[in-house]
């Protein structure tokens, strides 16, 4: 990869503010740490706390202006060196190249035809940045004494990534995330390469770079998993499909097979996992419009003040379902899970129906059918649960800022809405066409 430094520290002549004493900066950081470590605010006060924290962060950023690390050159200039380093380390470099795909950013482009399930990419452990390798780096002494690093592998990777002079090869997108600042107070932090230029902006860059591409791999002995950054492989963009990447302990390398057939010059995609778009935005920094696994979280619970609470809670407990929980409404069929279906059926049961699931020779067997679409409690119960869910979905939809005209037309002009609106529309369709059949018990 090469060991020459590719970073320079900007301190003067770049719009930097007046010199800030270490004591002044540490006081601000300690104040921020105190604020972030305090007890959670009471309901309704979260935004107020955020504003206070944000004000402190902006104050620190202003005082650190001009002190951040900047990289010389552009990313494209180092792609050829990345490929050369990968080949030198024993990674596969045949059959693809790094290319710019406009709105999708950089990705891997096939330079030949690649068949589905063909092993086309492998990355040996020596190329990876892992929590294990961080322990053997300049970060090792701090790691051995700092409980936060020992308990939180992602924080270890943030700092290892930032300390590394080779970090240029590992970054691509950025999203704004709040960083931890308590490591600055550790005495061994002064021995790290970042000691003269550890700014909030730099650490945010390291955090967002790691957060958007950290993955779990087995440790060297295979006894547990650890976090790692996997260069070159993480240039692949996401699409719907199945996980096609694994770790070969025998050859000690990460391996990826093709998700489908790719023609020469086509972009090579991989599947990142069954994340919702909200999770993709938080963890990966992008929104995937055609996400087959998108979903909306909804909190539902049986009120303890309800007359039939004890009976409903008992039936739910026998089914292994909590009386209050967070469920999901899915954009695909079926729009709700078996667990949510079971919860809603119990939630809408009459006293007589509840007794049927609590006492009698067939009560236990009936419990196992609660999440099965083929075994409804009753026609009335099924209509009641779907109507209830539609009402809750409609209330949820109203929390999104949009016009009343659009709200009135959302059933027929779904393309005007975000993917989340499509999820809620599926719930409405289900109320019009209940998907179940009556069976004699």
C-alpha positions, 0 to 999 in steps of 0.5 A: 500500500505504501507508507508515505504520509498522505495527510497534512495538518492545516493550522494557519492561513486557513481561516483558523480562529485565535489560538485556543489553550488546551485547558479551555478546549478540555473544559469544553470537552468535559462539559460535553462529556458531562452532558452526554453522560447525564441521565436521559431527559424526560419525555418531551425534553429530548429536543431541548437536550439535543439543542444544548449538546449541538450548541456545545459541539458547534462551539468546539468546532468553531474553536477547532477551525483550521486544525483538521486533517486534510488529505492531499489529492483525490480518491481516484488518484489512489485507486490504482495503488489500492488495486496494486496493494490488493494484488500484492496481498493476495486478493482477487483483482481480476474481473472488475475495476473501481468505477464511478456510477453517478448517483450511486457513487463509486462501485465495482464494474465487471471487466468480463462476464461473471456467472451467478454464484461465481467466486469473484472476490476474496480479501485476505485477513492481512488487508483488514483493519480489525479490533484484533489488529488494533490491539497490536498497533500504536493504539495497543497501550491505550486499548489495554488500559481503557475500558471503553475501547475494550467493551466497544469494538466500534470505538476501537475501530474509529480510533484505529482508523483515524490513527492509521496513515493508510486510512485513505484507502478505506473511506468513501461516504460520510454522514454526520454522527455524534462522536465520543469525546471521553478518550481525549482525557486519557493520559495515553491519548497524548502518545497517539498520532492524532494528538495534535489534530484530534478535532470533532470534524476529523473524528466524525469523519472516522466514525461515519466511515467506520459505521457505514462499512464495519462488518463482523468476521471470525477472530483468527482462532475462530472462537468468536466474532470481531469487527473489521473493515474490508477494503475493496469489497466494501466498494460494492453497492447494495441491491435486493437479494441474498447474502453472498459473502462469507469468511473462509477460515481455512484460507483465512479470507473474506469471500464473495460470490456473484449475486447474479449473472453480470455482463461486462461493464455492468455494476456488481452489487451485493446485498447488505442485509434485511435493513429498513430504509431508516436503518440504512440511513443511520448505519449506511448513509443512504436510502434505497428506493426499491428496498424489499425489506423496508418497514415502519415500526409501530408500538402496540400494547394492551392497556393495563386499565382494560377490563380484560387485561389479565386474560389477554396478557395471559394468552399472549404470555402463553404464546410467548408475546409481550403485552406491549412491544414494538412491531413492524409494518412491512412493505412486502407481502404479508404486511405483518408478521405472524407474531403481530397477527397473533398479538392483534387477534388477542388484542381484539378478542372478546371475553368468550374468545379469550376463555376458549384460548385459556381453558378447555382440552384444545386451549393449548393447541389453539395458542399455536394457531394464533399467528397462522392466517389459515386459522382465524379466531372468528370473522368478526375478530379478523375484521376488527383487527384489520380495521384497528390496524388500518386506523393506527396506520392512518394515524401514523401516516398523518404524522408525516408532513404532506398535503391533505390532497395527497392524503386523500389520494394515497390509495390510488396514486402510490407513486407520489409517496415515499416507500413508507407510505406504500407500507401503510397502503398495504395495511389498507388493502388488507382490510379490504381483502382479508386473506384468510379462510374459515376452517372448522375447528 
